[in-house]
Amino acid sequence: MCEGLSSINGPIPPHPMFLKETTGSGMSARSNELGVGPSKVTGPIVSDFSVTERGPVDYSINPRVRGVGKTNFLANKNGTGVAMLIELQGRSISPRTFKIRDKPKNYIASNTHKIRELMKKAKEREAQKEFKLAEKNAPIKVTEKYKDVQSKVKENLQKEPLAPRDSNKEFLRAHSKTGQISRPQSARPSTAGSTKTNRSTSSKDDIDFVRQNRELAKEPRMKRAPSMEMLKNVQEKLNKDMEKYNEKIKGKIPNYLEQRKEYIKKSTDEYVKNLPDPEQPPGHRKLSDDERVGTLNLLQETHKKLLSELNSLPIRNDTFRIQTTKSEMEKRLIQIDEAIKIFSKPKVFVKVES
């Protein structure tokens, strides 16, 4: 027996485990559908587990499943993963799942931002250049302390240049002996030194300065500095060299260039001569002008001889011998005429005998 109050208002349906198979003809289809009929209950009637005092319970929401059963339950509920694969490809089966697309990139804004950055850098570079130029062109700051002081370089430039020294004169070198050296007198009298001094004094006394002055007075010349004389000599030498160059060398081609021109001309002529003619047939060679002209002259001479022989034949050609000679000479003349026509052309090709 069940203890406690029951909230069932209708008839209690029998539990299948307590029912026994009944077979009867008196049972109608309606009674079978409603579950009403003769039944024998042998035990207590079990109440419905889905109905409680609080109300009906839905066990499908939170099933009590653990382990492998839970994984199978979730797989059957959510699917075997095909929907997830389709969602990854951009399609969705269930309405709840959808792919969030990225926002389209604004290329115009990014390009304008880059252009502004480049313009900013260019302006900074121009400003730096202008600043450097301003620093270079800035006037030098002169202190008022040395405003009235004249430069020593200017004073040296304003001075008159000194006269050039004579290069022929002999000057004392640095650290040379400038005076007599006091030596201890030896016991021997220096005879050689005394003779030298006497000679030097005698030579000075023998010079006739009056005669020299007289000769110089006859031809007075302006004394110039040695540097000016050297400059004049150098200028004269340059003028002579320039005149010689203008007379003999200027405007003339050097010999080595003339020789080079001749060599190049000869080599080009030989190269052109040895080039194969495009009109030349295979297995032939071109006759040179000398060979062609020589053969042409020979043909013309033979033509003249044959004509003279033909004209010397008798008018009557009754005999067989005269007729045959005349016909042979006429055939040969025809062949020579054709050969003359061929060799009179500017180009003649002859077959090479292999």
C-alpha positions as CSV (number, residue, x, y, z in Angstrom):
1,M,0.0,0.0,0.0
2,C,1.2,3.6,-0.7
3,E,1.4,5.9,2.2
4,G,0.5,9.6,2.0
5,L,-1.9,11.6,0.0
6,S,-2.1,11.2,-3.8
7,S,-2.9,13.9,-6.3
8,I,-4.3,11.5,-8.9
9,N,-7.9,12.3,-9.8
10,G,-8.5,9.7,-12.5
11,P,-8.1,5.9,-12.7
12,I,-4.6,4.6,-12.0
13,P,-3.2,2.8,-15.0
14,P,-1.6,-0.5,-14.3
15,H,2.2,-0.8,-14.6
16,P,3.4,-3.0,-17.4
17,M,5.6,-5.2,-15.1
18,F,2.5,-6.1,-13.0
19,L,0.3,-6.9,-16.0
20,K,-0.2,-10.4,-17.2
21,E,-1.0,-11.3,-20.7
22,T,-4.7,-11.7,-21.0
23,T,-6.5,-13.2,-23.9
24,G,-10.2,-12.7,-24.1
25,S,-12.8,-12.3,-26.7
26,G,-15.1,-10.1,-24.6
27,M,-12.5,-7.2,-24.7
28,S,-13.3,-4.6,-27.2
29,A,-10.8,-2.5,-29.1
30,R,-11.9,0.6,-27.2
31,S,-11.3,-1.0,-23.9
32,N,-7.9,-2.2,-25.0
33,E,-6.9,1.3,-26.1
34,L,-8.0,2.9,-22.8
35,G,-6.4,0.1,-20.8
36,V,-9.8,-0.8,-19.2
37,G,-10.5,-4.4,-18.8
38,P,-10.4,-7.2,-16.5
39,S,-6.9,-7.2,-14.8
40,K,-5.7,-8.8,-11.7
41,V,-3.3,-6.7,-9.6
42,T,-1.2,-8.9,-7.4
43,G,1.0,-6.2,-5.8
44,P,1.0,-2.6,-4.7
45,I,0.3,0.1,-7.3
46,V,3.4,2.1,-8.1
47,S,2.9,5.8,-8.5
48,D,4.3,7.7,-11.6
49,F,7.8,8.8,-11.0
50,S,7.4,11.8,-13.3
51,V,4.7,13.3,-11.1
52,T,5.7,14.8,-7.7
53,E,4.2,17.2,-5.2
54,R,5.9,20.1,-7.0
55,G,4.7,19.1,-10.4
56,P,5.7,17.0,-13.4
57,V,9.5,16.5,-13.8
58,D,11.2,16.6,-17.2
59,Y,14.2,14.2,-17.0
60,S,15.3,15.1,-20.6
61,I,16.7,18.4,-19.5
62,N,19.4,17.2,-17.1
63,P,19.8,13.5,-17.6
64,R,21.8,11.6,-15.0
65,V,24.4,10.3,-17.4
66,R,28.2,10.0,-16.8
67,G,31.3,8.7,-18.6
68,V,30.9,7.2,-22.1
69,G,27.1,7.6,-21.9
70,K,27.5,11.3,-21.5
71,T,29.7,11.6,-24.7
72,N,27.2,9.5,-26.7
73,F,24.3,11.7,-25.4
74,L,26.0,14.9,-26.4
75,A,27.0,13.5,-29.8
76,N,23.4,12.5,-30.5
77,K,22.1,15.8,-29.2
78,N,24.5,18.2,-31.0
79,G,25.4,16.0,-34.0
80,T,28.5,14.1,-35.0
81,G,30.6,17.1,-36.0
82,V,29.3,17.7,-39.6
83,A,27.6,20.9,-38.6
84,M,30.8,22.2,-37.1
85,L,32.7,21.4,-40.3
86,I,30.1,23.3,-42.4
87,E,30.2,26.2,-40.0
88,L,34.0,26.4,-40.5
89,Q,33.5,26.6,-44.2
90,G,31.2,29.7,-43.8
91,R,27.8,28.0,-43.6
92,S,25.7,27.3,-40.6
93,I,23.0,24.6,-40.0
94,S,21.7,25.7,-36.6
95,P,20.4,29.3,-36.4
96,R,22.4,30.0,-33.2
97,T,25.8,29.5,-34.8
98,F,27.1,32.0,-37.5
99,K,30.5,33.3,-38.6
100,I,31.5,36.8,-37.6
101,R,33.1,38.4,-40.6
102,D,35.9,40.9,-40.3
103,K,35.2,44.5,-41.0
104,P,36.3,45.6,-44.5
105,K,39.6,47.5,-44.5
106,N,39.4,51.2,-45.4
107,Y,42.2,51.5,-47.9
108,I,41.4,55.2,-48.6
109,A,41.9,56.1,-45.0
110,S,45.2,54.1,-44.8
111,N,46.5,55.7,-48.0
112,T,45.7,59.2,-46.9
113,H,47.4,58.5,-43.6
114,K,50.6,57.3,-45.4
115,I,50.5,60.3,-47.7
116,R,50.3,62.7,-44.8
117,E,53.2,61.0,-43.0
118,L,55.3,61.2,-46.2
119,M,54.4,64.9,-46.6
120,K,55.3,65.6,-43.0
121,K,58.7,63.9,-43.4
122,A,59.4,65.9,-46.6
123,K,58.6,69.2,-44.9
124,E,60.9,68.3,-42.0
125,R,63.7,67.5,-44.4
126,E,63.2,70.8,-46.2
127,A,63.2,72.7,-42.9
128,Q,66.5,71.0,-41.9
129,K,68.1,72.0,-45.3
130,E,66.9,75.6,-45.0
131,F,68.3,75.7,-41.4
132,K,71.7,74.4,-42.6
133,L,71.8,76.9,-45.4
134,A,70.9,79.7,-43.1
135,E,73.8,78.7,-40.8
136,K,76.3,78.6,-43.6
137,N,75.2,82.0,-45.1
138,A,75.0,83.6,-41.7
139,P,77.4,86.6,-41.4
140,I,80.5,86.1,-39.3
141,K,80.1,87.7,-35.9
142,V,82.8,90.3,-35.4
143,T,83.6,91.5,-32.0
144,E,83.8,95.2,-31.4
145,K,87.0,94.8,-29.5
146,Y,89.1,94.2,-32.7
147,K,87.0,96.5,-35.0
148,D,89.6,99.2,-35.5
149,V,92.6,96.8,-35.7
150,Q,94.1,96.5,-39.2
151,S,95.3,93.2,-40.5
152,K,99.0,92.5,-40.9
153,V,98.5,90.7,-44.2
154,K,97.1,93.9,-45.7
155,E,100.1,95.9,-44.5
156,N,102.5,93.4,-46.1
157,L,100.6,93.5,-49.4
158,Q,100.7,97.3,-49.4
159,K,104.5,97.4,-49.0
160,E,106.7,97.7,-52.1
161,P,108.4,94.5,-53.2
162,L,112.1,94.3,-52.6
163,A,114.5,94.2,-55.5
164,P,115.5,90.7,-56.6
165,R,118.9,89.5,-55.4
166,D,121.7,88.5,-57.8
167,S,121.8,84.7,-58.0
168,N,125.4,84.7,-59.1
169,K,126.7,86.2,-55.9
170,E,128.1,83.9,-53.3
171,F,126.7,84.2,-49.8
172,L,127.9,82.7,-46.6
173,R,126.0,79.6,-45.6
174,A,124.6,79.0,-42.2
175,H,127.0,78.0,-39.5
176,S,130.0,78.9,-41.8
177,K,133.2,80.4,-40.7
178,T,132.8,84.2,-40.5
179,G,136.1,85.3,-39.0
180,Q,139.7,84.3,-38.6
181,I,140.4,81.4,-36.4
182,S,143.1,81.9,-33.8
183,R,145.5,79.1,-34.0
184,P,148.6,78.5,-31.9
185,Q,151.7,79.6,-33.7
186,S,154.0,76.8,-34.6
187,A,157.7,76.8,-34.2
188,R,158.2,76.6,-38.0
189,P,157.8,79.7,-40.1
190,S,155.0,79.3,-42.6
191,T,156.8,80.1,-45.9
192,A,154.0,78.9,-48.2
193,G,151.3,81.1,-46.6
194,S,153.5,84.2,-47.0
195,T,154.0,83.5,-50.7
196,K,150.3,83.1,-51.3
197,T,149.4,86.4,-49.6
198,N,152.0,88.2,-51.7
199,R,150.6,86.8,-54.9
200,S,147.0,87.8,-54.0
201,T,148.1,91.3,-53.2
202,S,150.1,91.6,-56.4
203,S,147.1,90.3,-58.5
204,K,144.8,93.0,-57.0
205,D,147.3,95.7,-57.7
206,D,147.7,94.7,-61.3
207,I,144.0,95.2,-62.3
208,D,143.5,98.4,-64.4
209,F,140.2,99.7,-63.2
210,V,140.5,102.9,-65.4
211,R,140.7,100.9,-68.6
212,Q,137.7,98.8,-67.6
213,N,135.6,101.9,-66.8
214,R,136.6,103.4,-70.2
215,E,135.4,100.3,-72.0
216,L,132.1,100.2,-70.1
217,A,131.5,103.9,-70.8
218,K,131.6,103.3,-74.6
219,E,128.6,101.0,-74.5
220,P,126.3,102.0,-71.7
221,R,123.8,99.3,-70.8
222,M,120.9,99.4,-68.3
223,K,121.5,97.0,-65.5
224,R,118.5,94.8,-65.0
225,A,117.8,92.3,-62.3
226,P,118.8,88.8,-63.1
227,S,115.2,87.6,-62.7
228,M,114.0,90.0,-65.4
229,E,116.7,88.9,-67.8
230,M,115.8,85.2,-67.3
231,L,112.2,86.0,-67.9
232,K,113.0,87.8,-71.1
233,N,115.2,84.8,-72.3
234,V,112.4,82.3,-71.5
235,Q,109.9,84.5,-73.4
236,E,112.1,84.7,-76.5
237,K,112.7,80.9,-76.4
238,L,108.9,80.3,-76.2
239,N,108.3,82.6,-79.1
240,K,110.9,80.9,-81.3
241,D,109.4,77.5,-80.4
242,M,105.9,78.7,-81.3
243,E,107.1,80.1,-84.7
244,K,108.8,76.8,-85.4
245,Y,105.6,74.9,-84.5
246,N,103.4,77.1,-86.7
247,E,105.8,76.8,-89.7
248,K,106.5,73.1,-89.6
249,I,104.2,71.1,-87.4
250,K,100.8,73.0,-87.1
251,G,98.1,71.7,-89.4
252,K,100.1,68.6,-90.6
253,I,99.0,65.0,-89.9
254,P,101.7,63.0,-88.2
255,N,103.4,60.2,-90.2
256,Y,102.2,57.4,-87.9
257,L,98.6,58.4,-88.6
258,E,99.2,58.4,-92.4
259,Q,100.7,55.0,-92.2
260,R,97.8,53.8,-90.1
261,K,95.3,55.1,-92.7
262,E,97.1,53.3,-95.5
263,Y,97.2,50.0,-93.5
264,I,93.5,50.2,-92.8
265,K,92.6,51.0,-96.4
266,K,94.7,48.0,-97.7
267,S,93.1,45.6,-95.1
268,T,89.6,46.7,-96.0
269,D,90.2,46.3,-99.7
270,E,91.6,42.8,-99.2
271,Y,88.6,41.9,-97.0
272,V,86.1,43.2,-99.6
273,K,88.0,41.4,-102.4
274,N,87.9,38.1,-100.5
275,L,84.3,38.3,-99.6
276,P,82.1,35.8,-101.6
277,D,79.8,37.3,-104.1
278,P,76.1,36.8,-103.3
279,E,75.4,36.1,-107.0
280,Q,78.1,33.5,-107.1
281,P,76.7,30.0,-107.7
282,P,78.0,27.0,-105.7
283,G,81.1,25.3,-107.1
284,H,82.2,28.4,-109.1
285,R,84.7,31.2,-108.6
286,K,84.8,34.8,-109.7
287,L,87.4,35.8,-112.2
288,S,89.5,38.8,-111.4
289,D,89.4,41.9,-113.7
290,D,92.8,41.2,-115.1
291,E,91.9,37.6,-116.1
292,R,88.6,38.7,-117.5
293,V,90.1,41.5,-119.6
294,G,93.0,39.2,-120.8
295,T,90.6,36.4,-122.0
296,L,88.4,39.1,-123.7
297,N,91.3,40.4,-125.7
298,L,92.3,36.9,-126.8
299,L,88.8,36.2,-127.9
300,Q,88.6,39.4,-129.9
301,E,92.0,38.6,-131.6
302,T,90.8,35.1,-132.6
303,H,87.6,36.6,-133.9
304,K,89.5,38.9,-136.1
305,K,91.7,36.1,-137.4
306,L,88.8,33.9,-138.2
307,L,87.0,36.7,-140.0
308,S,90.1,37.3,-142.1
309,E,90.4,33.6,-142.9
310,L,86.7,33.4,-143.8
311,N,87.0,36.3,-146.1
312,S,90.1,34.8,-147.8
313,L,88.2,31.7,-148.9
314,P,87.2,31.5,-152.6
315,I,83.8,32.6,-153.6
316,R,83.0,29.4,-155.3
317,N,82.4,26.6,-152.8
318,D,81.9,23.7,-155.2
319,T,84.2,21.4,-153.4
320,F,83.3,19.5,-150.3
321,R,86.5,20.6,-148.4
322,I,85.7,24.3,-148.8
323,Q,82.1,23.8,-147.6
324,T,83.2,21.9,-144.5
325,T,85.9,24.5,-143.6
326,K,83.5,27.3,-144.1
327,S,80.8,25.7,-141.9
328,E,83.3,25.0,-139.1
329,M,84.7,28.6,-139.2
330,E,81.1,30.0,-139.0
331,K,80.3,27.7,-136.0
332,R,83.5,28.8,-134.3
333,L,82.7,32.5,-134.9
334,I,79.3,32.0,-133.3
335,Q,80.9,30.4,-130.2
336,I,83.5,33.2,-129.9
337,D,80.8,35.9,-130.2
338,E,78.9,34.3,-127.3
339,A,82.1,34.1,-125.2
340,I,82.8,37.8,-126.0
341,K,79.3,38.7,-124.7
342,I,79.9,36.7,-121.5
343,F,83.4,38.1,-120.8
344,S,82.4,41.7,-121.6
345,K,80.2,41.6,-118.4
346,P,81.6,43.1,-115.2
347,K,81.3,39.8,-113.3
348,V,82.3,36.4,-114.7
349,F,82.0,33.1,-112.7
350,V,84.0,30.1,-113.7
351,K,83.4,26.5,-112.6
352,V,86.1,25.1,-110.3
353,E,87.6,21.9,-111.4
354,S,87.5,19.4,-108.6
